[in-house]
Amino acid sequence: MDLRDMDVATKRLVDAVREAATPGPVSVPRPAVRVDCGTGGMVHGHVCRIPPQSFDLYDALVAVARSRGVVVPAVRRLERARAKFAEVSAATADVDRAAAKRRVADAGAAERRLDERVATLRGRLEALREVGADTAAVETELAEAVRSLTEVETERIAAEQRLRRAERAARATRDGRQRRLRLGDRVDNLRRRIRRDLVACVYDDFAATVETLPGDADPGTRPAEYAGDRTTAALAVARLARFDAPVVLAAERFGSPAEATARLGVPVVRVCGEGV
């Protein structure tokens, strides 16, 4: 489709293509221009407009590989690492050891106070017995203090047991967090490995495609060695990728929209633009 003679702003057309090519609900306002087209996928986001306003060749080639159904061995390892990471994350819980320690300390302090009171009452009771005085009131008070002491001792023992459990849980939590950190690093490393492997799977095809398209570029053997403009790189990406949405072409690289469509293998909407 050739729209160079029509008064259609390139940005509006690009927005309309992206709107139509993106499946699912769209949160942005609908553009004034409407386009009916197929879906674009991840690659289309890199080459919807050529020349692209911003372009990351590495990211684009990752998307190309995925659009072509390339699967690398590290994907299985990433799935397992993610599953283990989720399992460890679910099992890792914060343990309030400070509260358990406070309960032990409070119970111990109460036990010491009551122990001193029991000792004091026993001394008073012994003194009363020596002089033959009435001991009923002191005996009652002593019995009550002994019961309270027994209860506090039981509470202190239970608090110490809870503290030991909390300390074991805290150690398990620390171990879990360390394992979680290790697994998180493994997940990140595998993601990067997968991206590198995906790019490696398609870079030779990209380099060969660059050689067949108009433009002055030396692809080298890896993305970091690519020497050329982003328009040539984006054209090669569009040629390699698999998507159904049209490309909005604003570069003078082909004799006609029909030639561009034939050379790129994707629908092309030709608009006025820079001749790069």
Secondary structure as a PSIPRED ss2 file (coil, helix, strand):
# PSIPRED VFORMAT (PSIPRED V4.0)

   1 M C   1.000  0.000  0.000
   2 D E   0.000  0.000  1.000
   3 L C   1.000  0.000  0.000
   4 R C   1.000  0.000  0.000
   5 D C   1.000  0.000  0.000
   6 M C   1.000  0.000  0.000
   7 D C   1.000  0.000  0.000
   8 V C   1.000  0.000  0.000
   9 A C   1.000  0.000  0.000
  10 T H   0.000  1.000  0.000
  11 K H   0.000  1.000  0.000
  12 R H   0.000  1.000  0.000
  13 L H   0.000  1.000  0.000
  14 V H   0.000  1.000  0.000
  15 D H   0.000  1.000  0.000
  16 A H   0.000  1.000  0.000
  17 V H   0.000  1.000  0.000
  18 R H   0.000  1.000  0.000
  19 E H   0.000  1.000  0.000
  20 A H   0.000  1.000  0.000
  21 A H   0.000  1.000  0.000
  22 T C   1.000  0.000  0.000
  23 P C   1.000  0.000  0.000
  24 G C   1.000  0.000  0.000
  25 P C   1.000  0.000  0.000
  26 V C   1.000  0.000  0.000
  27 S C   1.000  0.000  0.000
  28 V C   1.000  0.000  0.000
  29 P C   1.000  0.000  0.000
  30 R C   1.000  0.000  0.000
  31 P C   1.000  0.000  0.000
  32 A C   1.000  0.000  0.000
  33 V C   1.000  0.000  0.000
  34 R C   1.000  0.000  0.000
  35 V C   1.000  0.000  0.000
  36 D C   1.000  0.000  0.000
  37 C C   1.000  0.000  0.000
  38 G C   1.000  0.000  0.000
  39 T C   1.000  0.000  0.000
  40 G C   1.000  0.000  0.000
  41 G H   0.000  1.000  0.000
  42 M H   0.000  1.000  0.000
  43 V H   0.000  1.000  0.000
  44 H H   0.000  1.000  0.000
  45 G H   0.000  1.000  0.000
  46 H H   0.000  1.000  0.000
  47 V H   0.000  1.000  0.000
  48 C C   1.000  0.000  0.000
  49 R E   0.000  0.000  1.000
  50 I E   0.000  0.000  1.000
  51 P C   1.000  0.000  0.000
  52 P C   1.000  0.000  0.000
  53 Q C   1.000  0.000  0.000
  54 S C   1.000  0.000  0.000
  55 F C   1.000  0.000  0.000
  56 D C   1.000  0.000  0.000
  57 L H   0.000  1.000  0.000
  58 Y H   0.000  1.000  0.000
  59 D H   0.000  1.000  0.000
  60 A H   0.000  1.000  0.000
  61 L H   0.000  1.000  0.000
  62 V H   0.000  1.000  0.000
  63 A H   0.000  1.000  0.000
  64 V H   0.000  1.000  0.000
  65 A H   0.000  1.000  0.000
  66 R H   0.000  1.000  0.000
  67 S H   0.000  1.000  0.000
  68 R C   1.000  0.000  0.000
  69 G C   1.000  0.000  0.000
  70 V C   1.000  0.000  0.000
  71 V C   1.000  0.000  0.000
  72 V C   1.000  0.000  0.000
  73 P C   1.000  0.000  0.000
  74 A H   0.000  1.000  0.000
  75 V H   0.000  1.000  0.000
  76 R H   0.000  1.000  0.000
  77 R H   0.000  1.000  0.000
  78 L H   0.000  1.000  0.000
  79 E H   0.000  1.000  0.000
  80 R H   0.000  1.000  0.000
  81 A H   0.000  1.000  0.000
  82 R H   0.000  1.000  0.000
  83 A H   0.000  1.000  0.000
  84 K H   0.000  1.000  0.000
  85 F H   0.000  1.000  0.000
  86 A H   0.000  1.000  0.000
  87 E H   0.000  1.000  0.000
  88 V H   0.000  1.000  0.000
  89 S H   0.000  1.000  0.000
  90 A H   0.000  1.000  0.000
  91 A H   0.000  1.000  0.000
  92 T C   1.000  0.000  0.000
  93 A C   1.000  0.000  0.000
  94 D C   1.000  0.000  0.000
  95 V C   1.000  0.000  0.000
  96 D C   1.000  0.000  0.000
  97 R H   0.000  1.000  0.000
  98 A H   0.000  1.000  0.000
  99 A H   0.000  1.000  0.000
 100 A H   0.000  1.000  0.000
 101 K H   0.000  1.000  0.000
 102 R H   0.000  1.000  0.000
 103 R H   0.000  1.000  0.000
 104 V H   0.000  1.000  0.000
 105 A H   0.000  1.000  0.000
 106 D H   0.000  1.000  0.000
 107 A H   0.000  1.000  0.000
 108 G H   0.000  1.000  0.000
 109 A H   0.000  1.000  0.000
 110 A H   0.000  1.000  0.000
 111 E H   0.000  1.000  0.000
 112 R H   0.000  1.000  0.000
 113 R H   0.000  1.000  0.000
 114 L H   0.000  1.000  0.000
 115 D H   0.000  1.000  0.000
 116 E H   0.000  1.000  0.000
 117 R H   0.000  1.000  0.000
 118 V H   0.000  1.000  0.000
 119 A H   0.000  1.000  0.000
 120 T H   0.000  1.000  0.000
 121 L H   0.000  1.000  0.000
 122 R H   0.000  1.000  0.000
 123 G H   0.000  1.000  0.000
 124 R H   0.000  1.000  0.000
 125 L H   0.000  1.000  0.000
 126 E H   0.000  1.000  0.000
 127 A H   0.000  1.000  0.000
 128 L H   0.000  1.000  0.000
 129 R H   0.000  1.000  0.000
 130 E H   0.000  1.000  0.000
 131 V H   0.000  1.000  0.000
 132 G C   1.000  0.000  0.000
 133 A C   1.000  0.000  0.000
 134 D C   1.000  0.000  0.000
 135 T C   1.000  0.000  0.000
 136 A H   0.000  1.000  0.000
 137 A H   0.000  1.000  0.000
 138 V H   0.000  1.000  0.000
 139 E H   0.000  1.000  0.000
 140 T H   0.000  1.000  0.000
 141 E H   0.000  1.000  0.000
 142 L H   0.000  1.000  0.000
 143 A H   0.000  1.000  0.000
 144 E H   0.000  1.000  0.000
 145 A H   0.000  1.000  0.000
 146 V H   0.000  1.000  0.000
 147 R H   0.000  1.000  0.000
 148 S H   0.000  1.000  0.000
 149 L H   0.000  1.000  0.000
 150 T H   0.000  1.000  0.000
 151 E H   0.000  1.000  0.000
 152 V H   0.000  1.000  0.000
 153 E H   0.000  1.000  0.000
 154 T H   0.000  1.000  0.000
 155 E H   0.000  1.000  0.000
 156 R H   0.000  1.000  0.000
 157 I H   0.000  1.000  0.000
 158 A H   0.000  1.000  0.000
 159 A H   0.000  1.000  0.000
 160 E H   0.000  1.000  0.000
 161 Q H   0.000  1.000  0.000
 162 R H   0.000  1.000  0.000
 163 L H   0.000  1.000  0.000
 164 R H   0.000  1.000  0.000
 165 R H   0.000  1.000  0.000
 166 A H   0.000  1.000  0.000
 167 E H   0.000  1.000  0.000
 168 R H   0.000  1.000  0.000
 169 A H   0.000  1.000  0.000
 170 A H   0.000  1.000  0.000
 171 R H   0.000  1.000  0.000
 172 A H   0.000  1.000  0.000
 173 T H   0.000  1.000  0.000
 174 R H   0.000  1.000  0.000
 175 D H   0.000  1.000  0.000
 176 G H   0.000  1.000  0.000
 177 R H   0.000  1.000  0.000
 178 Q H   0.000  1.000  0.000
 179 R H   0.000  1.000  0.000
 180 R H   0.000  1.000  0.000
 181 L H   0.000  1.000  0.000
 182 R H   0.000  1.000  0.000
 183 L H   0.000  1.000  0.000
 184 G H   0.000  1.000  0.000
 185 D H   0.000  1.000  0.000
 186 R H   0.000  1.000  0.000
 187 V H   0.000  1.000  0.000
 188 D H   0.000  1.000  0.000
 189 N H   0.000  1.000  0.000
 190 L H   0.000  1.000  0.000
 191 R H   0.000  1.000  0.000
 192 R H   0.000  1.000  0.000
 193 R H   0.000  1.000  0.000
 194 I H   0.000  1.000  0.000
 195 R H   0.000  1.000  0.000
 196 R H   0.000  1.000  0.000
 197 D H   0.000  1.000  0.000
 198 L H   0.000  1.000  0.000
 199 V H   0.000  1.000  0.000
 200 A H   0.000  1.000  0.000
 201 C H   0.000  1.000  0.000
 202 V H   0.000  1.000  0.000
 203 Y H   0.000  1.000  0.000
 204 D H   0.000  1.000  0.000
 205 D H   0.000  1.000  0.000
 206 F H   0.000  1.000  0.000
 207 A H   0.000  1.000  0.000
 208 A H   0.000  1.000  0.000
 209 T H   0.000  1.000  0.000
 210 V H   0.000  1.000  0.000
 211 E H   0.000  1.000  0.000
 212 T H   0.000  1.000  0.000
 213 L C   1.000  0.000  0.000
 214 P C   1.000  0.000  0.000
 215 G C   1.000  0.000  0.000
 216 D C   1.000  0.000  0.000
 217 A C   1.000  0.000  0.000
 218 D E   0.000  0.000  1.000
 219 P C   1.000  0.000  0.000
 220 G C   1.000  0.000  0.000
 221 T C   1.000  0.000  0.000
 222 R C   1.000  0.000  0.000
 223 P H   0.000  1.000  0.000
 224 A H   0.000  1.000  0.000
 225 E H   0.000  1.000  0.000
 226 Y C   1.000  0.000  0.000
 227 A E   0.000  0.000  1.000
 228 G C   1.000  0.000  0.000
 229 D C   1.000  0.000  0.000
 230 R H   0.000  1.000  0.000
 231 T H   0.000  1.000  0.000
 232 T H   0.000  1.000  0.000
 233 A H   0.000  1.000  0.000
 234 A H   0.000  1.000  0.000
 235 L H   0.000  1.000  0.000
 236 A H   0.000  1.000  0.000
 237 V H   0.000  1.000  0.000
 238 A H   0.000  1.000  0.000
 239 R H   0.000  1.000  0.000
 240 L H   0.000  1.000  0.000
 241 A C   1.000  0.000  0.000
 242 R C   1.000  0.000  0.000
 243 F C   1.000  0.000  0.000
 244 D C   1.000  0.000  0.000
 245 A C   1.000  0.000  0.000
 246 P C   1.000  0.000  0.000
 247 V E   0.000  0.000  1.000
 248 V E   0.000  0.000  1.000
 249 L E   0.000  0.000  1.000
 250 A C   1.000  0.000  0.000
 251 A C   1.000  0.000  0.000
 252 E C   1.000  0.000  0.000
 253 R C   1.000  0.000  0.000
 254 F C   1.000  0.000  0.000
 255 G C   1.000  0.000  0.000
 256 S C   1.000  0.000  0.000
 257 P H   0.000  1.000  0.000
 258 A H   0.000  1.000  0.000
 259 E H   0.000  1.000  0.000
 260 A H   0.000  1.000  0.000
 261 T H   0.000  1.000  0.000
 262 A H   0.000  1.000  0.000
 263 R H   0.000  1.000  0.000
 264 L H   0.000  1.000  0.000
 265 G C   1.000  0.000  0.000
 266 V C   1.000  0.000  0.000
 267 P C   1.000  0.000  0.000
 268 V E   0.000  0.000  1.000
 269 V E   0.000  0.000  1.000
 270 R E   0.000  0.000  1.000
 271 V C   1.000  0.000  0.000
 272 C C   1.000  0.000  0.000
 273 G C   1.000  0.000  0.000
 274 E C   1.000  0.000  0.000
 275 G C   1.000  0.000  0.000
 276 V C   1.000  0.000  0.000
